[in-house]
Amino acid sequence: MVSVKNLSPTVALNREIKLSNSEKGLQTALNVLSDFCKCWKLEVNINKSKVIIFNSNGKTHNYFFKYNNEFLETVKSYCYLGMTLQHTGNLNLCSSLLVEKGRKALFKIKKTIGLNNQCKLLEKLFDSLVVPIALYGSEVWGIGKQHRDSDPFEHLQYKFIKEILGIHCKASNAACLAELNRLPLYTRIEFSAIKYWLHILESNNSLAVKIII
């Protein structure tokens, strides 16, 4: 992943990602990018540009990549467009960090207006300000997971519901959902995953994600 900045008076920031299934292929892609940037007078921010080598078994490789004769740092994780990617391909860290951000958003709501308001209002705020953060990108990281009540994002919703209802933290989760006519959050994940899959199937064959799949 490389960070590119425009050298024109109006500075524009952008992110570029290069993918390859071989060491030689990635280096070639970096060389092509270098030629392109020179042609259009663009500069790559080396300090923000990283290399991540995906390997499901977690094995590290002693590969070194250069951009304009400068070595790029190889990392084991990288935050790209709000999602933390790990070199093993595991997205558990990504989902955990997003839930933590959702928890902070919920704390902000509690601190700003408190929980002594109508349940419908608080539910709307939760669904508008907390859920989109906690489930960001869940159509990707939520695929193939066996969802449980103990999942961090489910626990976040249960804790919220029990607080606004003023009931004990060990009360039945199913009863709490029924009281407010809500569903577990994993149903939203599955719905988003289906929508995303249909989008891929209906998209142009040149779409990168469709080529990879």
N, C-alpha and C positions, 0 to 999 in steps of 0.2 A: 504494500500500500504506500503510495507516495502522495505528498502534499505539494500542489502546484500553485504558484502565485504569479499573477500577471504584473509585468513591470510598467504598464501604462499608468498615466496619472491617476486613473480610477482603479484602485487595486481590487482585484476580484480573486477570492479564494475558491479553490476547488479540490476535490479528492479524486484520485485516479487509482484504480486497482488493476494489477496485472496478474493473470493466472497462467500457470503452465504445469504440465505433469512431468517436467524434466528440468534438470539444472541448466542445461544448454538453452532450452526454450525460454526460461525466465530471463537469463542474461541477454539473450537476443531481443526479447521484448523491452528490456531496460535500455538497450542500445538504440532501438527504434524510437523509444520515448525521448531519449536524449537528443536525437536528430530532429525530432518534431519540435521540441522546446527551443532548440537553437534557431530553427527556421522561423518560429513565431515569437521569438524573444520572450520566452517564458523561463522561469527559474524554479527548480525543484528545491523544496525545503528539506535538506538531507536530515536535519535533526528530527523531523516529524515523519520521516519515511522509514518504514520497517519491513522486514521480510519475515514471514511466518511459514514454516514448512509443516504441512498437515500430515500426520502419521498416526493411524489409529492405535498402534501399539506403544506410542509414546517414545519411540526410539529417536535419539538426536542424531543429526547428521552434521558433519564438518564441511558444509558448503559455504562458500563466500561469494557474495555478489557485489558488483561495483556499479556505480552510476557516475559517469564522468571521472573515472579513476578514483572515486571515493567509495570506501566500503560502507555498505548499508548494514545496520544492526539487525541481527536475527533474534526474534523474540518468541516466547512460548505462548503469549496471549496478546490480543490487540483489540481495542474497542473501535469498531467500524460502524458508523451510522447508528450509534446507540446500543449496539450489540457486542458483547465481549466474546471474541472467538478464541478458542484454545487450540493448541497444535495437535491435540489428540482428537479433535472434532467433537468432543463432549461439550454440551451446552448447559450443563447444570450450573456452572458458575454464572453464566449469563442470566439465567432465570432467577438465581438467588440475588444477584445485584439489582435486578429490576424490581423484585419484590421489596428489597430494602429501600429503593427510591420511592416506591408506592407507599411504604410505611411512613416515610418522612412527609409525603404529601398529606397523608391522613392526619399525622400529628399537627401539621400546619392548619388543617381544617378545625381540629379540636381546639387549637390554641386561639384561632381567630374568632370563631362563632360558638364554640362549645358544642356539646351534644344534647343540650336541653332545648331542642327544637323539634318540629314535626318530623316524624320518621320519613315521610315521603320526600321532604326537602333534603334531609341528610342522605337518603339513598340516592337522590339525583346528583348531589355533590360527589358522593362516593363513586358513582358510575361515570361521572364526567371528568373527575380530576384524579382519581386513584386507580381505577381499573385500567384505563388506557396506558398508564405508566407500568403497572405491574405485569400486564399481559402484552406489552409491546413486543412484536415479533414472534408471538406465541404460535402463529401458523407455521413457524419453522422449528423453534425449540420445543414445541409441545407435541410434535408428531411422534407417534410410537411410544409415548410414555404411558405407564400404567398409573392412572391418577388415583390418589387416595385423599381422605380427609386431612391427613397429616401434611399434605403438600403445603409449602410456605404461602402460596397465593390463596389457597383455600382457608388456611389458618387466619390470614389477614382479614378475609371477609367474615368469618365466624366471630372473630374478636370484635369487629366493628358492629355486627348485628347484636351481639350480647351486650355491648356497652350501650347502644341506643335503646335497647329494650329494658336495660337495667336488671339483667338476670345474671345468675352465677356463671362463671367461666366454664364450669364443668357441665352445664346444661346440655341437653341433646342437640347436636348440630342439625339433625333432620327437622326437629321441632322448630328450631329457630328459623330455618329457611321457610318452612310451611307458614309460620306466623306472618311473615312479610311477603309471602308468595314469590319467593326467589328460588333460583336454581344454583347449583354449584358452578363455580367459575370454569371448571373444565368443559362444560357444555359450550361456553363461548369459544374456548380454544378449538374444540372440534369443529364448530361451525365456521370459524375463521380459516381453519386448515382446509376444509372442503371448498370454501369460496376461492382460496388461493390456488388450489389444485385445478379447479375449473378454469380459473383465469389463465393458468399456464397452458392447459390443453387448448384453449381457444385463442391463444396468442400466436403471433407470427413465429415461424420456425427459426428465425434469426435471433430470437430472444436468448440471451446467454444462459439463463437458468434452464430453459427448455433443451438447449444443446447439451448441457451438463447431465441432465436427467436422462 
